[in-house]
Amino acid sequence: MEAFEASLTALTSNKTSFDGLAAKSSSDTVATVTANSGAVAGSYALSVTNLATASRVATASLSSGSSTTFASGGKLTIDVGNNATYSVNVSAGASLSSIRDSINSQLSSSAGISANIVTDSNGSRLVLSSETTGENTDIFMSGTGDLSVLNVNVTSTTDDDGVVTVAHNLQKQSGTGAGYITLAGDAKFTLDGLEMTSSTNTTSALSGLSITLTGKGDSTISMSTNTDGIKTSVESFVTAYNTLMTVTNALTKVTVSTDGSSTDAGALVGDATMRTMMNSIRSALVDPSTTSGNLSILAQLGVSTQRDGTLKVDETALTAGLEANYDSVKSFFTGDDGLISRLGNVTSVYTATGGLLETKEDALQGTLDSLDTQQDSLDRRIETLQTSLYSKYNTMDALVAQLNATSSSILETLNALNNSDD
């Protein structure tokens, strides 16, 4: 039963097991694709010219290396384009390494910004990387006080009134200077010649499809009837069900020898729990579905029940049934009131913790334990009786020996008296 439930769970956990349509990309190095609700059959030409990129920037090199300290401390302001601004407080005397750690602890999970230190012959510099892709999401960093040496793509000007104006200016990193290593950018691609952009490498440009761009190049995105995939899933279901039937048939079968002289009964012959369980499973199997359109019973997919209760698949009828009902197969098997759900409702009553099978097993184990206790008690009674009988026998044997001795003594005395009269 547990193996049967595991097989059903495997079929339902794989969201594409019974999908009527299958999405495919002719080149996974260009794009991968998955089908969602609302997908329709069709074929589309995809050409990717650019992937969406995330910003990566570097500060200017610090000749004193990663041990550089910043006496005044202060605040680092990190902008992600004009979309978000984050602040990192730096304590007085902090080193470049501790600033890196502060950025990672404060921004890595919340903002998707991470920092590392790169060291070469010119010294050490901070390198910041963003997980956010798309145009206008470049990283800009500015610091107060002596942290200003960590400025990246930011210029500050002070007017006559002392007002400080901060401006963003993208500059490519070169030599020991600060600047961007990678610019943030949109993905650029065409679908059937229609030019499109996306701020991420995952797009839902096609209704019902989720396309993940993986590289530059051309690919064909297609949606077609998932006949082979559904066949495999139906056959997996039939195999799981037949395994359950084969095992239970063996446990409840009475076999008569060819000459009729002997019989061999399975361990659960006549067991009411087993009989009720199998009747419930068969009932769930044949109950018509009311929530899957024109597809209501397994026979419409070429699946029939044999005399021993197992299922048989007619390949020709299965192919024809799938072509006629491909859009209803998923709801028939995995819908809220689908076949697998109905079977699960039956089996869970028996296999759940505290369920009928566990209760039955506990009861049988209790009987076995009681029999063991009774056997131990009987063994003790036998041992006690045996000891008592040995004791009585030994006492009787000693008494008989004593009587024999007395008898011999009396006879000797009588014989002696008789001899004296002579």
N, C-alpha and C positions, 0 to 999 in steps of 0.2 A: 504493500500500500504506500509506504514512504517513497519507494522508487517510482511508483506511478505518479505520485504527487510531484516529485522532483522533475519528472519529465514534463508534466503540464506546466510547472513553474518556468522551466527553461523555454518553453514555447511562448509563454505570455511575456516573459522578461525581454525577449528579443522583439523589439517593436516592429521589425520588418518581416516577422515570420509569415504572416498571412496578408501582407500588403498586396492589394490587387494590382498595383502598378509598381514597377521597379525603376529607380533612377540610376543612370549610369553615365560616367564620363569616359570618353575614349582615351583620355590621357590623364592619369592621376597626378602626374608631375606638373600639370597645368591647373587642374581643378578637381575637387571631389564634390559629390552631390548627394543629398539625402532628400527623400520625398516626405512631404507633410500633407495634412488634409487640404483638399482643394486642388491637388495636382491633377493635371490632365495629360493624356498621351500626346506625344509630339517629339520633334527633334530640332535642336537649335545649335547654330554655329557660334562658338565662343572664341574670342581672340583677346589675349591679355597682353597689354603693352607695359604696364607698370603695376607692381604690388603696392599696397598701402604700407607706408613706413612710419616708424616712430622716431622721435628726436633723440639724438645722442650728442652731448657736448662735452668739451674739456676746458678746464681753467688754464691759465698760464702756468708755466713751470715754476716751481719754487726751488731755488738752488740748494736750500738747506734740507730738502727731502721731506719725507713723511713725518719727521720729528719737529717740523716747523711749528712754533707756537704763536698764538695770537693773544697778546697781552691784554688788550682792551675787551676782547669778546664782543658780543653784540647780537645782531640778528641778521640772518640770511633770508632773503625773500626770493622764492622760486615761483616764476610764472610759467604756466603751460599755455602758451599763446595768450589770447585775451579771455580765455575760458575759465581759468582757475588760478588762484594765488595761494601759496602756502608759505608759512613762516617757520623757521627753525632757530630756536634760541641757542646761542653759543656762550658758554661760560668763559670768564676771563682766564687766560692761560691755556685754553684748549689747544690741542695739537690737531694736525690735519687728520690723523687717524681717528681721533674722537669726534671730529666734525663728520667724517664719513659715517661713523657708527650712529651718530645722532640723526642724520638724514635717513639712514636705513630703518632705524627703529621708529621714527615718526611718520615717514612717508611711504615706505615700501608697500605696506598692506593697504593703506588708506588712499594713496594717490597713485600708486603704481610707479613710483620714482625710486630708483636705487642708485647708490654711489659706490665707486671703487677708487683705488689709488693706482696710478700707473707711474712707474719710475724708470727713467733712462739716464743717460750720461748728463743730461741737462738739469736733472732734479726730479721732483715728484709733482704730480698734478691730480686734481679730482676729475673723474669722468662720471657724468650723470647720464642715466638712461631712463627713458620713459616707456611705459607699456601702451600709452595712448597713441593710436595711429591717426593719420589724416592731416590734411592741410590746416595751417594755423594752430597747430598744437606743439610748436617748437618750444624748447626750454630756454628761459632767460633767468639768470641769477645775479643778484646784487647783494652786497653786504655793507654794513655800516662800520665806521671806524677802520681798524686795520684789516677787517674782513673784506674791504673793497678790492684787495688783490685777487679775490676769487670771483670777481665780476665776469660774467659770460654774456656777450652780446647785449650789454647794457651800457649806456653812457649817461652821465649825470652832469647837468649844468646848473649854475646858481646865478640868478639875476641880481640886479643891484639891490633889490629889497631882501635878498637872502633866501628867496624861494627856490627850492631845489626841484628841477624837472628831470624825470627819468625817462629815457627813450630807448626803445628796442631797435636794435639794428643787427640783422643777421650777417655774420662774417664767418667765412670758412676758416677753421683752425689751420695754422701753418707754423712751422718752426716751434718756438717756445711760447707763442702767443695763445690767447684764448679764442674759442670759436666753436662752430658746429662741426661735428664729424659726419653726422647723417642728418639731413633735413627731413622733417615730417612731411608726408605727402599722401595724397589719395591714390587708391587703386584706379587704374584706367583700363577699360576693356570695352569690347563691342559684343553685342548679342544680335546675330543675324544682321550685322552691319550697323546697328544702332549704337552710337557712342554713349558710354555711361561712365560714371565715377562712383566711388564708394570710399567712405572714410575708414572702413575696415576691410579686411580680406574675406569677410563673410557677407554675402549679399542675398537678399530675397527678391531680386529683380524679376525673377520668373515666379508667377503665382504658384504656390504649393511646393516650391523647391527652395532648398537652402544650399547655396553654392559657396564653397570655400576655395578661394584662389590660392594656388600653391606655387606658381611660377609663371614666367613669361612663355608665351607660345599659343598654339591653337588646339582646341579640343571640341568634340561634339557632345553636347548634353542631350540625352535621350530619355524619354519616359515611355515604357512599353509594358504590356501585360506580363505580370510576374508569374508566368505559368510554371516554370521550373522550380522557383523558390517555394511556391505554394504547394506543389506536388511533394517536395521534400518534407515540408511541415506536416502535411496530411499523412504521409507515410510514417513519419516519426510518431504522430499521435496514434496511428493504428498499431504500430509496433509496441508502444507502451501499454496500450489497452490489451493487446493479445498476450503480452507477457503476464499481466495480472490475471487474465482468464486462464492461461495455461497452468499457472501455479495454483490457483484456487480450485480448478478442476481436479488436479492431482490430489489435493488435500481433501476433497469431498467425494472422491470416486470409489466405488466398490468394484473390484476386479474378480471375476470368477474364472477358475482354471478351465482349460479346454474340456476336461472330462467332468467338470462340475463337482469335483470332490472337495474343492477348497475355495475359499474366498480371501481376498486381501482388501481390507478397508483402509481408506485414507484417515489421517489423524483427526480430521474435522467432519467426518461423515455424520449427518444428522444434527450438526451444530446450528442452533437457531440464529445465533448472532451472524454467522457467516452467510446463512441463507438469506436473512433479511438484508444484509449489506449488499450482496450481489444483486438481489432483486431491485434495490434502490438505484444501484449504478446502471443497470440495464434500463430502468424506467427513465433516468435522466438522459441516457443515450438516445432513446427513441422519441422523447417528447419533442414535438415540432417547435421550432423557434418562431417567435412572432415579431422579432425586431430586426430581421435581416432581409427585408424585401421579399423577393420571390424564392430565396433559398431558405428552406425550412427544415429539411431532413438530410441526413448523410447520404441517403440513396441517390439524391440528385447529383452527388459528386462521385457516383460509382462505387460507394462503400456499402457493402451488404453484410448481414450477419449470417454466419454459418451455423450448422447444427450444434457444434460444441460451444457456441457462444462467442467465438472469436470473429474478428472482422476480416473481410477480404476486399481488396481494391481492384477494380476493373480499370486498367490504365486508359483504355479508349474512352470509357464513360467518364472518367475523371477529367481527361483533357477537354471533352465536350462540356462538362459541367462547369469547369473553370472559365472557359471562354464565354459561356452564357451568364455566369454569375460572378465574375471576377471582382466586381465592386461590392459584393455582399459577403464574400468569404470571411473577411476580417471580423465583421460584426457577428457572423454566425458562430465563429470559434471563440473570439476573445472579447466580445461585447459584454456589457453589464449583465445581460441575461443570456450570454452565449453558452455554447456547449461546455467549454472548459470551466466556466464559472459554475454551471449547474453541477458538474461532476465534483468540483472542489467543495461545493456546499455539502455534498453527500459524504465524501471521504473525510472531511475535517471533523465531522461528528464522531468518527471512529478513531482517527489518528491523533487528535488534539490531546494535549496534556489533560489528564482526567477524563478523556473520552471513553467510548464504549470498549475499545480494544484494550486500553490500559486497565479499565475497571475489570474486564474479563480476565486479563492476565493476573491482576492482583488477587482476584477471587480464586483462580486456579493455583496460584502460588501459595495462597493461604491454606488451601486444601492439602497441598503437598507438605507444607510446614506442619499441619496438623497430623498428617499421616506419619511424618518423621517423628513427631513427639510421641504419638501412640506406639510406634515401633520401638522407640527407646524405652518407653514404659513397659512394653511387653517383654523386651529383652531383660530388663531389670527383674520383672516378675519371674521369668524363666530361670534366671540366675539364682534368685532367692529360693525358688522352689527346688531347684537342683541341689543347692547347698543344704536345704532342709532334708531332702530325701537321702542325700549322702550321709548326713548326720544320723538320721534314723536307721539307715541300713547298717552303719558302723556299730551303732548301739545294739541293734538286734543281733548282729553278727557276734559281738562280744558276749551277749547274753546266751546265745546258742552255744558258743564255745564253753562258757561257764557251766551250762546245763549238761553238756556232753562230759565235761570233766567230772561233775558231780555224779552223773550216771555211772561213769566208769569206776569212780571211787566206791559207790554203793555196791556195784556188782563184785568188785574185788573183795569187799568186806563179806558179802554173802557167800562168795565162793570159799573164803577162808574159814567161815563158820561151818560150812558143810564139810569141809575137809577135816576139821577138828573133831566132828561127831564120828567120822569113820575111824 
